[in-house]
Amino acid sequence: MGADALNLTREQRDNLIRGLYARERKRGDVKRLGAEIGLTTNQINAIARNLNCYESRWKRRTFKPAELLIIEQLAGRSAADIKRVLKREGFERSIHSIIRRRYDLGLDPREERKANNIMNTVDVGEALCVSPSTVSRWIDREQLTSKRASPVEGTKGALRYEIRPADLRAFLARNPEAINLKTVPQDRFLSALLGDLA
């Protein structure tokens, strides 16, 4: 629309955008170009992605080897735990970037728990359609047997529990009224009872 008003062909517009992304951009450069050719910043970024010259900021910020080592060592822990340890070691990363990098490295904490046939309060809560805090309450009242997970060094926060499928089965046998079976998806319920977190 704006490109037509300035009598720019599509090729000329694309060349302007390629030129902008080929050099080191300063804050506001994309907005200025948008004002000149009559496009929004989002439209210019979308065109740049289609032209394969747009590089998102998270890709430009590479992880240092020490950061990757910490992420690998704490693969079974939450992203918040990993962020705390990284911060203590002098690295500043967002939880989202940690999650992305963990999955890029093929480190899925659920897969590790699944291999060890262990569930945490979130897994049990999802399987039984209750909140993780309800599961923690069952554990605190000693209705559900669990083992405390080894804490991550230097982190504070909620206690972590490891729950085995056999302990969950025993709890449900003793407390059948604890959940409403009408609301629980059968596949998740059965997989939790049988020890498959799929």
VEXRO-238221 format. One line per 5 residues: number of its first residue (from 1); for each residue x, y, z of C-alpha. Coordinates in Angstrom, 3 decimals. Example, Ala and Ser with C-alpha at 12.3 -4.5 7.8 and 13.67 -1.06 7.14 Angstrom:
<sites>
1) 12.300 -4.500 7.800 ~ 13.670 -1.060 7.140
</sites>
This chain:
<sites>
1) 0.000 0.000 0.000 ~ 2.674 2.531 1.029 ~ 5.127 1.128 -1.506 ~ 2.666 1.903 -4.296 ~ 2.255 5.482 -3.038
6) 6.023 6.019 -3.348 ~ 6.090 4.254 -6.722 ~ 8.339 1.515 -5.363 ~ 8.250 -1.837 -7.017 ~ 8.182 -4.934 -4.880
11) 11.789 -5.611 -5.821 ~ 12.874 -2.112 -4.747 ~ 11.010 -2.455 -1.459 ~ 12.625 -5.861 -0.830 ~ 16.088 -4.432 -1.607
16) 15.538 -1.607 0.911 ~ 14.550 -4.125 3.572 ~ 17.479 -6.433 2.737 ~ 19.849 -3.448 2.994 ~ 18.437 -2.524 6.388
21) 18.908 -6.038 7.767 ~ 22.349 -6.508 6.150 ~ 23.929 -3.798 8.318 ~ 23.964 -3.411 12.082 ~ 20.627 -1.840 12.937
26) 20.105 0.813 15.563 ~ 16.988 1.237 17.632 ~ 14.298 2.850 15.504 ~ 15.776 2.035 12.070 ~ 12.947 -0.350 11.162
31) 10.351 2.176 12.308 ~ 11.987 4.960 10.247 ~ 12.042 2.797 7.114 ~ 8.423 1.886 7.748 ~ 7.475 5.558 7.907
36) 9.328 6.206 4.624 ~ 7.682 3.400 2.667 ~ 4.335 3.314 4.488 ~ 4.602 -0.039 6.291 ~ 4.426 -0.955 9.955
41) 7.340 -2.468 11.856 ~ 5.554 -5.822 12.010 ~ 4.971 -5.782 8.240 ~ 8.648 -5.034 7.582 ~ 9.749 -7.805 9.962
46) 7.355 -10.248 8.261 ~ 8.737 -9.345 4.820 ~ 12.293 -9.702 6.152 ~ 11.454 -13.183 7.494 ~ 10.090 -14.153 4.065
51) 13.288 -12.843 2.482 ~ 15.350 -14.914 4.977 ~ 17.231 -11.875 6.221 ~ 15.467 -11.455 9.571 ~ 17.295 -12.865 12.552
56) 15.497 -12.839 15.866 ~ 17.351 -11.497 18.889 ~ 17.288 -14.752 20.861 ~ 19.235 -16.509 18.108 ~ 21.908 -13.827 18.132
61) 22.563 -14.254 21.860 ~ 24.494 -17.470 22.060 ~ 24.807 -19.449 25.256 ~ 28.269 -19.758 26.730 ~ 29.646 -23.273 27.361
66) 29.362 -22.782 31.148 ~ 25.663 -21.918 30.756 ~ 25.023 -24.977 28.596 ~ 26.784 -27.173 31.153 ~ 24.505 -25.881 33.938
71) 21.408 -26.432 31.783 ~ 22.511 -29.997 30.994 ~ 23.302 -30.777 34.640 ~ 19.907 -29.469 35.800 ~ 17.896 -30.854 32.888
76) 15.295 -32.496 35.125 ~ 14.630 -29.303 37.094 ~ 12.294 -26.428 36.374 ~ 13.389 -23.524 34.209 ~ 12.991 -21.241 37.249
81) 15.509 -23.367 39.199 ~ 17.928 -23.254 36.284 ~ 17.489 -19.477 36.014 ~ 18.337 -19.050 39.723 ~ 21.509 -21.107 39.401
86) 22.530 -19.268 36.218 ~ 21.959 -15.927 37.948 ~ 24.044 -17.038 40.931 ~ 26.848 -17.910 38.469 ~ 26.594 -14.466 36.839
91) 24.446 -15.267 33.782 ~ 21.176 -13.499 33.025 ~ 18.653 -15.497 30.969 ~ 14.886 -15.458 30.700 ~ 12.886 -18.537 31.594
96) 11.631 -18.679 28.004 ~ 15.165 -18.745 26.576 ~ 16.149 -21.503 29.023 ~ 13.137 -23.603 28.006 ~ 13.933 -23.114 24.309
101) 17.591 -23.976 24.733 ~ 16.724 -27.045 26.821 ~ 14.448 -28.352 24.079 ~ 17.024 -27.445 21.400 ~ 19.469 -29.647 23.298
106) 16.892 -32.458 23.468 ~ 16.610 -32.209 27.253 ~ 12.954 -32.674 28.170 ~ 12.511 -32.967 31.962 ~ 9.369 -35.045 31.489
111) 11.309 -37.576 29.428 ~ 13.883 -37.935 32.193 ~ 11.177 -38.474 34.830 ~ 9.390 -40.885 32.494 ~ 12.572 -42.927 32.031
116) 12.936 -43.161 35.821 ~ 9.216 -43.928 36.281 ~ 8.771 -40.879 38.538 ~ 6.075 -38.194 38.640 ~ 6.078 -34.813 40.310
121) 3.115 -32.886 41.740 ~ 2.388 -31.253 38.368 ~ 2.302 -34.622 36.575 ~ -0.039 -36.132 39.186 ~ -2.199 -33.015 39.180
126) -2.586 -33.106 35.395 ~ -3.405 -36.818 35.454 ~ -6.047 -36.468 38.182 ~ -7.412 -33.039 37.147 ~ -6.449 -31.397 40.428
131) -3.992 -28.603 41.142 ~ -0.373 -29.349 42.095 ~ -1.034 -27.630 45.440 ~ -3.769 -30.211 46.151 ~ -1.247 -32.979 45.508
136) 1.242 -31.241 47.819 ~ -1.492 -31.020 50.485 ~ -2.079 -34.794 50.224 ~ 1.651 -35.288 50.707 ~ 1.794 -32.891 53.678
141) -1.106 -34.754 55.328 ~ 0.796 -38.004 54.707 ~ -2.038 -39.422 52.622 ~ 0.166 -39.761 49.542 ~ 3.604 -41.276 49.977
146) 6.426 -39.513 48.174 ~ 10.124 -38.911 48.330 ~ 11.648 -35.459 48.465 ~ 13.623 -34.711 45.355 ~ 17.208 -33.715 45.897
151) 17.251 -29.906 46.077 ~ 19.082 -27.807 43.551 ~ 22.041 -26.176 45.226 ~ 21.486 -22.495 45.928 ~ 17.752 -22.422 45.210
156) 14.864 -21.594 47.454 ~ 11.213 -22.216 46.868 ~ 8.634 -24.959 47.002 ~ 9.593 -28.452 48.078 ~ 9.997 -30.887 45.215
161) 8.493 -34.353 45.467 ~ 9.001 -37.557 43.512 ~ 5.915 -39.771 43.347 ~ 5.995 -43.355 42.132 ~ 2.968 -44.880 40.340
166) 2.697 -47.612 43.022 ~ 2.329 -44.935 45.725 ~ -0.340 -43.178 43.653 ~ -2.244 -46.444 43.223 ~ -2.101 -47.077 46.988
171) -3.331 -43.543 47.707 ~ -6.297 -43.888 45.330 ~ -7.194 -47.292 46.813 ~ -7.312 -45.751 50.307 ~ -8.953 -42.459 49.204
176) -11.290 -43.130 46.253 ~ -13.279 -39.972 47.041 ~ -10.190 -37.767 46.556 ~ -10.890 -37.291 42.848 ~ -13.934 -37.096 40.606
181) -13.458 -39.878 38.055 ~ -16.077 -38.309 35.761 ~ -13.802 -35.332 35.067 ~ -10.508 -37.219 34.748 ~ -9.436 -38.148 31.202
186) -9.067 -41.930 31.170 ~ -5.864 -42.031 29.129 ~ -3.946 -39.703 31.481 ~ -5.379 -41.407 34.550 ~ -4.386 -44.874 33.359
191) -0.946 -43.787 32.212 ~ -0.276 -42.222 35.644 ~ -1.409 -45.365 37.428 ~ 0.614 -47.637 35.163 ~ 3.712 -45.428 35.303
196) 3.664 -44.120 31.756 ~ 3.761 -40.297 31.599 ~ 3.085 -40.188 27.862
</sites>
